[in-house]
């Protein structure tokens, strides 16, 4: 978590800061982030915009992917989202975990829940590792 926290210290004027995300915990197996959803996170129907929910899950899955590879850069190559319940303003928490790793590919899973524990959406994503650790014999 220390490495992720340090990375986020430099996130001024980025989408992470703009949304108002908060890192709760992270390690090489799971990332846990939160957002206090406000009016500017909602769509015209008054529910949290699907793009915000998708971004939260993508962010958490990317963080756990990077943490699992000692902070090597990773990019999303595939993202599947399932919207299950409307999310309203208030605290939203996202948990992401590693499902599988092989070579430079990482598969992850995430979910968003509100403060009452209601499951709002789930996602799976695949990430490509751009840089590998030195111990991975320098293959790129």
PyMOL commands that set and color helices and strands:
alter all, ss='L'
color gray80, all
select helices_A, chain A and resi 2-9+15-19+39-41+50-68+134-136
alter helices_A, ss='H'
color red, helices_A
select strands_A, chain A and resi 21-26+30-37+74-83+90-102+105-114+119-129
alter strands_A, ss='S'
color yellow, strands_A
deselect
rebuild
show_as cartoon
